Amino acid sequence: MTGRVILNGFLLLAVVISVTASWIFSSDPARPNFEFLPQMAHSPRYNAFAPNPNFANGSTLQRPEPGTIPRGSMLLHYAATPQDALRAGEELTSPLDSGNVRARERGAFVFSNFCAVCHGAGGAGNGPVAQRGYPPPPSLLAEHALKMKDGQLFHVLTYGQNNMPSYASQLSREDRWNAILYVRAMQAAATPVPPPTPTAPSVPQLKTTQSDAAKVAGGQL
Ligand code: HEC
């Protein structure tokens, strides 16, 4: 009997202690919880530009080893010359499928933000900058631009061409390809599809007579 009373008393005391403890510890909801071995979660580190005794040159940011390239980077081995633009035309192909609607829509966005000021919304070379005295660019719908290969356009956007500045620092490579896809779509929409050339006039040509013309006009043919 007394044993049970002592046990109950002990349990009651334990409940009171744990309730009080939880009330004390949770009384401030803004206070972070107790962290066990905080060094494991928050390891000590140096800020990028802080001095660092662990390296011989005493700085935290280290130069990459000569000859190394950042992971995932693809170097372009071209110079800003017309010859290399032609070489890029032979060597580089667009990674985008011509039917990629998302890329084309993104390209339209890029074009209206970065290109239309000079090239005009339709690519005719009549953008507001060109109308205010900047050397007007040639129409992107003209034969010269139609004949340029995708890789060559990529070279123009990356390195510039005469009065056209480089867009490498403003546009990611992906966005340059997106813009090119949109330029191609604009060109395709503007170029009239040539009518299929008849191979041989297999069907004898019917002569339209005056009376036929009258019937067409009257809706009979
Ligand atoms: C500051 C005005 C300007 C902007 C902005 C501009 N261009 Fe140009 N662009 C030019 C000029 C000027 C030329 C003609 C360069 C020359 O004389 O060879 C040109 C040439 C081109 C050519 C070559 C056309 C040809 O027939 O040789 C392409 C392709 C082209 N631009 C695409 C673009 C695209 C795509 C953008 C947007 C990312 C853009 N340009 C932004 C001014 C501009």
Boltz pocket constraint, residues with backbone or C-beta under 6 A from the ligand:
constraints:
  - pocket:
      binder: B
      contacts: [[A, 110], [A, 111], [A, 114], [A, 115], [A, 116], [A, 117], [A, 118], [A, 119], [A, 129], [A, 134], [A, 135], [A, 136], [A, 137], [A, 138], [A, 139], [A, 140], [A, 144], [A, 145], [A, 153], [A, 156], [A, 157], [A, 161], [A, 162], [A, 163], [A, 164], [A, 165], [A, 167], [A, 179], [A, 180], [A, 183]]
      max_distance: 6.0
